[in-house]
């Protein structure tokens, strides 16, 4: 993230998301449940430096949020992306953000 303007940081149980001013999302930390968004397997286990979440490139992300073992992104088109473990069985259609406020 060196040289990038960061608009928002979010921390989960062992991982972190950063939303850059240009709308790109970066993640690092423990990704054992897929909460980093870097694919499956060893590339998810431990990431020590911020890596770009490739699947969100071009999506114009405006808000990010971390759960304990999961991550969310909200785009300017009001699309919600979710990745990681799913302890509450959240599925497509409706995501309960509880008291989370979008800014």
N, C-alpha and C positions, 0 to 999 in steps of 0.2 A: 504493500500500500504506500510505499515511499513515493512521495510526489503527488499522491491522490488526495483530493478533498473528500473527507468522509462525512456523510450526512447523518448516519445513524449506526450505532453499535448495539448488538443484542447478544446476551450470553445465555446459554442453556446449561444443562447439567455438567457438561465438560467440553462444550464447543462454543464457538463465537461466530457470528455473522457480522459483516460490515456492508453497508449500502453506500457506495460511492456517489458523489454528486452527479456523475454521468449515468447513473442508473444501473451500473454493474454491481453484482453481489459477489462477495468473497467470503470464504469460510475456512476455518482451521480448528484444530483441537481433536477431540476423540470422536470418531465417526463410526463406531462399532455397529450402530443401528441404521446407518445410511443417512444420518442427519446432516452430513457435510454436503451431500449432493454431488459427489465426485464419482459416482458409479459404485460398483460392488467390489467386494474382496479387499485385498491388502491396501489398495489405494485409499480406502476409507478409514483404516484402523487408527492411525495417528498422523496428523498433518501439523507440523510445527510452524509453518509460515502460511500466510493467507494465499489461498488459491481461488481463481475465478470459478464460479459455478456456471459451467458451460451451457447447460440447458436453458438458462435464463437470458442468454445474450440476445439482444434485440427485443426483449419483452417490456422494456420501459418500466422497471420496478420502481414503485414509489414508497413502499413500506415493507419492512421485514419484522419478523417476530420469531423468537426461539421458545420452544417448550423444553422440557427436561431432556428428551431424546428425539426431538423432532424440530423441523424448521418450516416456516411459512414465508411466502412472498405475495404481495398484492401489487398488481400492475396498474398502470394508468387506465387500462381498459377494464378494470374491476375483475380481472381473472385472479383466482387464488391458486397458488401452487403450494403443495404440501409434500414433504419428504421426511423419511426417518421412521422410527417406531410409532406404532399406532395403538397405544394402550386403551384408548376410549373408543376404538373402532370408528373413527371419523372417516367418512367416505364422501365421494363426490356429491355435489348438489348443495349441501349446507355444511358450513363449518362454524361451530360455536366458538366465537372469540371471547366470550364472557365479558370481562370488564376492559379488554384491550381497546385502546382508543387509537384510531388512525389519525395521523397528523400530516 
